[in-house]
């Protein structure tokens, strides 16, 4: 928390869950990727702030489960 990550070519963001869920990766305020399952892996093409959210399917409804703090990606100096 509070650290910046230097974005290099091929940088990816990944997440794993003990339960299947719907992941939503948001970068600079826009949805970058939405995927269902136990994991997510997505390229981080642009510098900026990324957040990840996860929702569980509970009795047919999506329930918010996890929201991350922002992950700031900067360009190599």
Helices and strands as residue ranges (DSSP letters): E 4-7, E 12-27, E 30-43, E 48-58, E 61-67, E 71-75
